Amino acid sequence: MTHTVHPYAHRLGIIRDWKSRWFSADKNVYRENIKVDETIRRFLKKRLRGTYTSGIEIERSASELRIILSTARPGLVIGRSGENAVKLRKELTDVVQKATGHALPAGKQVKFDIVEVRQPETDAAVVAYMIAEGLEKRTPFRRVLKSTVEKVIAVREVEGVRIALSGRLGGAEMSRKEEVKKGRIPLQTFRADIDFAHEQAYLPYGVLGIKVWIYRGNVYQDKKTPVRMPESAPRG
């Protein structure tokens, strides 16, 4: 029997880093931080839908709570003269205060950075949202699948792509699953750089589930092996 493992979690500590980076020895603070992180992610996912946001990373230090957003369209998040960014920072501060039940400690503030995704076709979250957008515009699902796969595999860094749709495809009474794959997706290889994302398309007759796997080659870390002298060699 095999077990289905999340491709991101499967590679944590090998070629992937944690999306929340902080440490707390106090159990009460740890529990509160987990709750705040989840609240922030839910709020941003709803608030930034349509801005092609692919990743939300959270870092904590003694003086600040930093949120790093990866998006393919940073202009939509920042807004004209940065007005959207200022508004979003204020909303995030209110969300944190509401989740914790008290105001932020003196000197501690919420900051966020915006990182642009240079190649949107190599990011699974962006590709998944592109598919959802196409489905919500009532484009036939097979056409959306075919065109997206061709667009993604055309990028030089991509070696394989797999897309799965499930739900009432085409408005059918019975839900089913449709899958398209091109190239290879080595899920069990730890050094394989596989980006995975799932998204939902909201249609009048129900919700469609979208899963995207993108294989971007292997990641090799150059490790310098120390040169050891043989036991018989004279030591200076």
C-alpha positions in Angstrom: 0.0 0.0 0.0 1.3 3.5 -0.9 0.6 6.7 0.9 -0.2 10.0 -0.8 2.1 12.7 0.6 2.1 16.4 -0.1 5.0 17.1 -2.5 6.0 20.2 -0.5 5.9 18.5 3.0 7.8 15.5 1.6 10.8 17.6 0.8 10.9 19.8 3.9 14.4 20.2 5.2 15.9 18.7 2.0 15.2 21.2 -0.7 12.3 23.2 0.9 12.2 25.5 3.8 9.3 26.1 6.2 6.6 28.7 5.3 6.4 29.9 8.9 9.8 30.7 10.4 9.7 31.4 14.1 10.4 29.6 17.4 8.6 29.7 20.8 9.3 27.7 23.9 6.2 28.9 25.6 3.2 26.6 24.8 0.6 29.4 25.2 2.5 31.7 22.8 3.1 28.8 20.4 -0.6 28.0 20.3 -1.4 31.7 19.7 1.2 32.1 16.9 -0.2 29.1 15.1 -3.7 30.6 15.3 -2.5 34.0 14.0 -0.6 32.4 11.1 -3.7 30.4 10.0 -5.9 33.5 10.3 -3.5 35.6 8.2 -3.3 33.0 5.5 -7.1 32.7 5.3 -7.5 36.4 5.2 -4.9 37.0 2.5 -6.1 34.1 0.3 -9.6 35.7 0.3 -8.4 39.3 0.1 -5.8 38.8 -2.7 -7.8 36.4 -4.9 -7.3 37.6 -8.5 -3.8 39.1 -7.9 -2.0 35.8 -8.8 -0.5 35.4 -5.3 1.4 32.1 -5.1 3.0 32.0 -1.7 2.6 33.5 1.8 5.6 33.2 4.2 5.6 34.4 7.8 8.7 35.4 9.9 8.7 36.5 13.5 11.3 38.3 15.5 11.2 40.2 18.8 10.3 43.5 17.1 8.2 42.6 14.0 5.9 40.2 12.3 7.0 40.0 8.6 4.8 38.6 5.8 6.4 37.8 2.5 4.0 37.7 -0.5 5.1 36.1 -3.8 2.9 37.3 -6.7 3.0 37.4 -10.4 1.3 40.8 -10.5 2.9 43.0 -7.8 1.3 46.2 -9.3 -2.2 44.9 -8.3 -1.0 44.3 -4.7 0.9 47.6 -4.3 -1.6 49.8 -6.1 -1.1 53.4 -7.4 1.6 55.2 -5.3 1.5 52.3 -2.8 -2.0 53.0 -1.5 -3.1 49.4 -1.6 0.0 48.3 0.3 -0.7 50.8 3.1 -4.4 49.7 3.3 -3.4 46.0 3.3 -0.8 46.6 6.1 -3.5 48.3 8.3 -6.0 45.5 7.6 -3.3 42.9 8.5 -2.6 44.7 11.8 -6.4 44.6 12.6 -6.6 40.9 11.7 -3.6 40.1 14.0 -5.1 42.1 16.9 -8.5 40.4 16.4 -6.9 36.9 16.3 -4.9 37.5 19.5 -7.6 39.4 21.3 -5.2 42.2 22.4 -3.2 45.1 20.8 0.3 44.4 19.5 3.0 44.9 22.1 4.8 48.3 22.1 7.4 48.5 19.4 6.2 45.4 17.5 4.7 46.1 14.1 3.4 44.2 11.1 5.5 44.5 7.9 5.2 42.8 4.5 7.4 42.4 1.5 6.3 41.7 -2.0 8.4 39.4 -4.2 7.6 39.2 -7.9 7.3 35.8 -9.6 9.4 36.2 -12.7 8.1 33.1 -14.6 4.4 32.6 -13.8 4.2 29.5 -15.9 6.7 27.7 -13.5 4.6 28.4 -10.4 1.9 25.8 -9.7 -0.3 28.2 -7.6 -0.3 30.8 -10.4 -1.1 28.2 -13.1 -3.9 26.7 -10.9 -5.5 30.1 -10.6 -5.1 30.7 -14.4 -7.1 27.4 -14.9 -9.7 28.5 -12.3 -10.1 31.8 -14.1 -10.6 30.1 -17.5 -13.2 27.8 -16.0 -15.1 30.6 -14.3 -15.3 32.4 -17.7 -17.1 29.3 -19.0 -14.3 28.1 -21.3 -14.6 24.3 -22.1 -12.5 22.5 -19.5 -10.6 20.3 -22.1 -9.5 23.4 -24.0 -8.3 25.0 -20.8 -6.4 21.9 -19.8 -4.7 21.5 -23.2 -3.8 25.1 -23.7 -2.4 25.4 -20.1 -0.3 22.3 -20.4 1.2 23.4 -23.7 2.0 26.9 -22.3 3.7 25.4 -19.2 5.7 22.7 -20.9 7.0 25.4 -23.4 9.0 27.0 -20.7 12.6 25.8 -20.7 12.9 25.2 -16.9 9.9 22.9 -16.8 10.5 19.2 -17.4 7.0 17.9 -16.6 3.5 19.0 -15.8 0.4 17.3 -14.5 -3.1 18.9 -14.1 -6.1 17.2 -12.5 -9.7 18.5 -12.5 -12.5 17.0 -10.5 -16.2 17.9 -9.9 -19.2 18.4 -12.2 -17.1 19.0 -15.3 -19.1 20.5 -18.1 -22.1 20.8 -15.8 -22.7 17.0 -15.8 -25.0 15.5 -13.1 -22.3 13.1 -11.9 -18.9 14.4 -10.8 -15.8 12.9 -12.4 -12.0 13.4 -12.8 -10.1 14.5 -15.8 -6.3 14.5 -15.9 -3.6 15.6 -18.4 0.1 14.9 -18.0 3.1 15.8 -20.1 6.7 15.1 -19.4 7.6 13.3 -16.1 6.8 13.9 -12.4 9.1 11.9 -10.1 7.2 12.3 -6.9 9.4 10.0 -4.9 12.7 11.7 -5.7 13.7 14.0 -2.9 15.9 16.2 -5.0 13.2 16.7 -7.6 12.0 20.3 -7.5 8.2 19.7 -7.8 5.9 22.6 -7.2 2.3 21.6 -6.1 -0.8 23.7 -5.6 -4.6 23.2 -5.4 -7.3 25.7 -6.2 -11.0 25.9 -6.6 -13.2 27.3 -9.4 -16.6 28.5 -8.3 -19.2 27.8 -10.9 -23.1 28.1 -10.8 -23.5 24.4 -10.7 -20.8 23.7 -8.0 -17.2 23.9 -7.1 -14.5 22.3 -9.3 -11.2 21.2 -7.7 -7.9 21.9 -9.5 -4.5 20.3 -8.7 -1.3 21.2 -10.5 2.2 19.5 -10.3 5.1 21.2 -12.1 8.5 19.5 -12.2 11.4 22.0 -12.6 14.4 19.6 -12.7 16.6 18.3 -9.9 18.2 20.4 -7.2 21.8 19.5 -6.4 23.6 21.0 -3.5 27.4 21.4 -3.8 28.9 19.9 -0.7 32.6 20.2 -0.3 34.0 17.0 1.2 36.9 17.6 3.6 40.2 16.1 2.4 41.4 13.6 5.0 45.0 12.6 5.3 45.8 8.8 5.5 46.7 7.5 8.8 50.3 6.6 7.7 51.0 10.2 6.4 53.3 12.3 8.5 51.6 15.1 10.4 53.3 18.5 10.6 
